[in-house]
Amino acid sequence: MSRLKDTALTRRAVIGAATAAAVAASDPAQAAAADATGSVLLQRLIDTTAARFEADLVALRRDLHAHPEAAGEETRTGARVAEILTAAGLTVTTGVGGNGVIGILKGRLPGRTVAYRADMDAVPAQDQIGGGVDTAHLCGHDLHTAIGVGVAQILARLRHRLSGTVVFVFQPAEENLTGARAMLADGVLNTGPEEIHALHCAAMPVGTFGINPGVGLPGQDRGTIVLTGPGASERAARLAGDVKGLSTVPLPAGSEDLEALTEALQTEDGPLARFITAQAWVESETADGAEVGLAYRCWPEERYIEIREDIAALAAAHGEAVVDFPTDPFPAMIGPETEAHELKRHLRRAMGPDSAVVLHASVPFNGEDFALFLQQIPGTYTYLGVRAPDADIATSFPHFGTFEPDESAIGIGVRAMSGWLAERTRC
């Protein structure tokens, strides 16, 4: 029965596409409407095909979840991804930027080349909030990988309907912000994509997407302060406290704080339109002095200059001090506005009118090296809601030890991103 239904759907899609082409050729004024009809029919094919893979993708996610690998150690994960992509008929390259995997899928029809990125590494113990002592998938990268694999499988099945080329980028070492740079250095963009897209799990209701026109995630600045002279150790401890005191957004202490944070992201000119989150600690102590380590994020990123000046002033107030910022700050990830609004329209058409919400602020505690890709080519970064109905928000907030996403989000993400990429590859 399902085969007959699928055949009928495919036949309707072919007839619909042929009709759309004829209309466009005879009446350019109706071309846009015909094009939209073709997109709807293709999305129906994607939805039908995705349903067949959903159970396997959930199983893949559970397998990856049971075998978390830290940044730079994603050998098993990369091998699993490469195996599945190869079986789906993609041209696969491994070992890109470390353990990265690239899969190239060429459609039958002419079109553009676009890329899709999924990160693969897990969260180390020191970056978990109330987690355990071992590396664990508490940021959703196991879902991201499963979704990326699923999109590749669906579009490979439908390559006769696919325009252009999709370059699938499975990236290692996102958690320590080194993987994107390494893949770029290895020539990942030499594959020719004109734009790149990604998604990330978020504490939003499952079935909801958050888009980021002009906002995204902050970068990070790091430095050291060396204090010398009498009482350096005591002065270093006080200075570390002063640097932390620059923070305008405290770390969330519980579910109520997380709820308020999530609400603030959707508020224009809200409390997250401008913020600092700062950490500082006594790195080392000797008989001659002490060293304070520090790291902070801010929004907007133009504030790095003023914050460095504020830190230098704090250090000077504590006696003999040398402040050093050895590198430029890691850049913020800012979503291009045009592409974000196009994505919003696609999601509302393909996934439902209430599926996409606009975020107006940056999540204050997280960075993302997808920023380096967006410095090279435009694209989108989408938040995928993974909060189960009636679940506590801490079960869907990345890096929390209680992170337990709703796995139905995998199929939703696959359907949304498959349709989006199929649309973006069209001329």
C-alpha positions in Angstrom: 0.0 0.0 0.0 2.8 2.5 0.9 4.5 1.8 -2.4 1.4 2.6 -4.4 0.9 5.8 -2.4 4.5 6.8 -2.9 4.3 6.1 -6.6 1.1 8.2 -6.9 2.7 11.0 -5.0 5.8 10.9 -7.2 3.6 10.9 -10.3 1.7 13.9 -9.0 4.9 15.7 -8.2 6.3 15.1 -11.7 3.0 16.3 -13.4 2.9 19.3 -11.0 6.5 20.2 -11.9 5.8 19.9 -15.6 2.7 22.1 -15.3 4.6 24.6 -13.3 7.3 24.8 -15.9 4.8 25.3 -18.7 3.0 28.0 -16.8 6.3 29.8 -16.0 7.3 29.7 -19.7 3.9 31.0 -21.0 3.3 33.6 -18.3 6.2 35.0 -16.4 3.9 36.8 -14.0 2.8 33.4 -12.7 6.3 32.0 -12.5 6.6 32.7 -8.8 3.4 30.9 -8.0 4.4 27.9 -10.1 7.8 27.9 -8.3 6.1 27.8 -4.9 3.9 24.9 -6.1 7.0 22.9 -7.0 8.5 23.6 -3.6 5.4 22.4 -1.8 5.3 19.2 -3.9 9.0 18.5 -3.2 8.5 19.1 0.5 5.8 16.5 0.5 8.2 14.0 -1.1 10.8 14.9 1.5 8.3 14.4 4.4 7.3 11.0 3.0 10.9 9.9 2.5 12.1 11.2 5.9 9.5 9.1 7.7 11.2 6.0 6.5 14.5 7.0 8.0 13.3 8.4 11.4 13.7 5.2 13.5 17.2 4.6 12.1 18.3 8.2 12.8 17.0 7.9 16.4 19.0 4.7 16.7 22.1 6.5 15.3 21.7 9.3 17.7 21.5 6.9 20.6 24.6 5.1 19.4 26.6 8.4 19.2 25.2 9.4 22.6 26.6 6.2 24.1 30.0 6.8 22.6 30.8 10.5 23.2 34.1 11.8 21.8 35.8 15.0 22.9 37.1 17.7 20.6 39.8 16.2 18.4 38.9 12.6 19.3 35.9 12.0 17.0 37.4 9.0 15.2 34.5 6.6 15.8 31.9 9.3 15.1 33.6 10.4 11.9 33.9 6.7 10.7 30.1 6.1 11.3 29.2 9.2 9.4 31.5 8.4 6.5 30.1 4.8 6.3 26.5 6.0 6.1 27.2 8.8 3.6 29.2 6.4 1.3 26.3 3.9 1.4 23.9 6.7 0.4 26.1 7.4 -2.7 27.8 10.6 -1.7 31.4 11.3 -2.6 33.1 11.2 0.8 36.4 12.6 2.1 37.6 11.9 5.6 40.4 13.4 7.8 39.5 17.0 6.9 40.7 19.4 9.6 41.4 16.4 11.9 38.5 14.1 12.1 36.2 16.0 9.8 34.1 14.4 7.1 32.9 15.9 3.8 30.2 14.3 1.7 29.3 15.7 -1.7 25.9 15.1 -3.3 25.2 16.2 -6.9 21.6 16.5 -8.0 20.4 15.6 -11.4 19.3 19.2 -12.3 21.5 22.3 -12.7 21.7 24.6 -9.8 23.8 26.2 -7.1 26.2 24.7 -4.6 25.4 25.1 -0.9 26.9 23.5 2.2 25.4 22.1 5.4 27.5 21.8 8.6 26.9 19.5 11.6 29.3 19.4 14.6 30.2 16.0 16.1 32.1 16.4 19.4 30.8 16.1 22.9 31.1 18.3 26.0 34.1 17.9 28.3 33.4 17.6 32.0 34.8 21.0 32.8 32.3 22.7 30.5 29.2 20.9 31.9 26.8 22.6 34.3 25.9 20.1 37.0 27.2 17.3 34.9 29.4 14.4 35.6 33.2 13.7 35.4 33.2 12.3 31.9 32.8 13.8 28.4 29.1 13.6 27.4 26.8 14.6 24.7 25.1 17.4 26.6 25.0 20.0 23.8 23.1 18.1 21.2 25.9 17.4 18.7 24.7 13.8 18.6 21.4 15.1 17.3 23.1 17.5 14.9 25.1 14.7 13.4 22.1 12.4 13.1 20.1 15.2 11.4 22.9 16.0 9.0 23.2 12.3 8.1 19.4 12.1 7.6 19.3 15.2 5.3 22.0 13.6 3.2 20.1 10.3 3.0 16.8 12.0 2.1 18.3 14.2 -0.6 20.3 11.3 -2.0 17.1 9.4 -2.4 15.6 12.4 -4.2 18.6 13.4 -6.2 16.6 13.0 -9.4 14.5 16.0 -8.1 17.5 17.9 -6.6 19.1 20.9 -8.3 22.8 21.7 -7.9 25.1 20.3 -5.3 25.0 20.0 -1.5 28.3 19.8 0.4 27.8 18.1 3.8 30.4 19.2 6.4 30.7 17.1 9.5 32.9 19.2 11.8 35.1 18.1 14.7 36.2 20.2 17.7 33.5 22.8 17.9 33.5 22.8 21.7 37.1 24.2 21.9 36.5 26.5 18.9 39.3 24.9 16.7 37.5 22.6 14.3 36.1 25.2 11.8 39.4 26.9 11.5 41.1 23.5 10.8 38.6 22.5 8.2 38.9 25.9 6.5 42.7 25.5 6.5 42.2 22.1 4.9 40.2 23.7 2.0 36.7 22.7 2.9 35.3 25.6 1.0 37.3 24.7 -2.1 34.3 22.5 -2.8 32.6 25.7 -4.0 29.6 26.4 -1.8 28.0 29.8 -2.2 26.5 29.7 1.3 26.5 27.4 4.3 23.7 26.4 6.8 23.6 24.8 10.3 21.2 24.3 13.2 21.7 23.8 16.9 19.5 22.4 19.7 17.8 24.9 21.9 15.5 25.2 24.9 12.4 25.9 22.8 9.3 23.7 22.3 9.9 20.8 20.0 8.6 21.7 16.5 9.7 25.3 17.0 12.7 27.0 15.2 14.5 30.2 16.2 16.1 32.3 13.5 18.8 34.9 14.0 18.6 37.9 11.7 21.6 40.1 12.7 22.2 38.3 16.0 23.7 35.0 17.0 26.3 34.0 19.6 29.1 36.0 21.1 32.8 35.4 20.5 35.3 35.2 23.4 38.3 37.2 24.6 41.0 35.7 26.8 43.9 37.2 28.6 46.2 37.2 31.6 47.3 39.6 34.3 50.6 39.2 36.1 50.9 40.9 39.5 54.2 41.4 41.2 55.4 42.9 44.4 54.3 42.5 48.0 51.0 40.7 48.6 50.6 39.7 45.0 48.6 36.5 45.8 46.0 38.4 47.9 45.8 41.1 45.3 45.3 38.6 42.5 42.4 37.0 44.4 40.7 40.4 44.8 41.4 41.3 41.2 39.8 38.1 39.9 36.7 39.0 41.9 36.7 42.5 40.4 37.0 41.1 36.8 34.1 38.7 37.5 32.1 41.7 38.8 32.1 43.2 35.3 29.4 40.6 34.4 26.0 42.0 33.7 24.4 38.6 33.2 24.9 36.0 35.9 25.1 32.3 35.2 21.6 30.7 35.5 21.1 29.1 38.8 18.0 27.1 37.9 15.0 26.6 35.7 13.4 30.0 36.5 16.6 31.8 35.3 16.6 29.7 32.1 13.0 30.5 31.4 13.7 34.2 31.8 16.8 33.9 29.6 14.8 32.2 26.8 12.1 34.8 27.0 14.6 37.6 26.8 16.0 36.2 23.6 12.7 36.9 21.9 12.4 40.5 23.3 13.5 43.5 21.2 15.8 45.9 23.1 15.7 43.5 26.1 18.3 42.9 28.8 20.5 40.9 26.4 20.8 43.6 23.8 24.1 44.6 25.6 25.9 42.3 28.0 29.1 41.1 29.5 29.8 37.6 31.0 33.2 37.5 32.6 35.2 34.8 34.4 38.6 35.1 36.2 40.7 32.9 38.4 44.1 32.8 40.0 46.1 30.8 37.5 49.4 30.5 39.4 51.3 31.8 42.4 55.0 32.1 43.0 57.2 33.8 45.6 57.6 36.7 43.2 54.0 37.2 42.0 50.7 35.8 40.8 48.9 35.4 37.5 45.2 35.9 36.9 43.6 34.2 34.0 40.4 35.7 32.5 37.9 35.1 29.8 34.8 37.0 28.8 32.1 37.3 26.2 30.2 40.5 25.3 27.5 41.8 23.0 27.9 43.6 20.7 31.4 42.5 19.8 32.6 46.0 19.2 32.7 46.3 23.0 35.9 44.3 23.2 38.0 47.5 23.1 36.3 49.2 25.9 36.2 46.0 28.1 39.9 45.5 27.6 40.4 49.1 28.8 38.2 48.5 31.8 40.2 45.4 32.7 43.5 47.3 32.4 42.1 49.9 34.7 41.0 47.3 37.3 44.5 45.7 37.1 46.2 49.1 37.6 44.2 49.7 40.8 45.8 46.6 42.3 49.4 47.7 42.1 52.2 46.5 39.8 50.4 44.6 36.9 51.0 43.6 33.3 47.9 42.9 31.3 48.3 40.7 28.2 45.7 39.7 25.5 47.8 37.5 23.3 45.4 37.1 20.4 42.5 38.9 18.8 39.1 38.0 20.3 37.4 35.0 18.7 34.7 36.6 16.5 31.0 36.6 17.2 28.7 34.5 15.1 26.2 36.9 13.5 23.4 35.6 11.3 23.1 37.4 7.9 19.7 39.1 7.9 18.5 38.5 4.3 19.1 34.7 4.5 17.5 34.5 7.9 14.3 36.1 6.8 14.2 33.8 3.7 14.6 30.9 6.1 11.8 32.2 8.3 9.5 32.3 5.3 10.5 28.8 4.2 10.0 27.3 7.6 6.6 28.9 8.1 5.5 27.6 4.6 7.0 24.1 5.0 6.6 23.4 8.7 3.6 25.5 9.7 2.8 29.2 10.2 3.8 29.2 13.9 7.0 27.1 13.5 9.5 30.0 13.3 10.1 32.7 15.9 12.6 35.6 15.5 15.3 35.9 18.1 16.5 39.5 18.9 19.4 38.8 21.2 22.5 36.6 21.7 22.7 33.7 24.1 25.2 35.1 26.5 27.1 32.0 27.6 27.9 30.1 24.4 30.3 30.7 21.5 30.2 29.0 18.1 33.0 28.6 15.6 30.5 28.5 12.8 31.3 32.2 12.9 34.4 31.5 10.8 32.4 29.9 8.0 30.0 32.9 8.0 33.0 35.2 7.7 33.7 33.5 4.3 30.3 33.0 2.8 26.7 33.9 3.9 24.3 31.4 5.4 22.0 30.7 8.3 22.2 29.3 11.8 18.9 27.9 13.1 17.8 27.0 16.6 15.9 23.7 16.7 13.5 23.3 19.6 14.1 20.1 21.6 12.0 20.7 24.7 9.5 17.9 25.2 5.9 18.9 26.1 5.6 19.8 29.8 9.3 19.1 30.4 11.4 21.3 32.7 13.4 23.7 30.6 16.7 22.4 32.1 16.1 19.2 30.1 16.6 21.1 26.9 19.2 23.6 27.7 22.7 22.7 26.3 25.6 21.9 28.6 23.3 21.2 31.6 23.8 17.8 33.1 20.0 17.4 32.9 20.0 17.8 29.1 17.6 15.2 27.7 16.2 16.4 24.3 13.0 15.2 22.7 14.2 12.8 20.0 11.2 13.6 17.8 13.1 16.8 17.0 15.5 14.7 14.8 12.8 14.0 12.2 11.5 17.6 12.4 15.0 18.9 11.8 15.6 16.5 8.9 12.4 17.6 7.1 13.1 21.3 7.6 16.7 21.3 6.5 16.1 18.9 3.6 13.5 21.2 2.2 15.6 24.3 2.9 18.7 23.0 1.1 16.7 21.7 -1.8 15.3 25.2 -2.1 18.6 27.0 -1.8 20.3 24.8 -4.5 17.8 25.9 -7.1 18.9 28.5 -9.6 
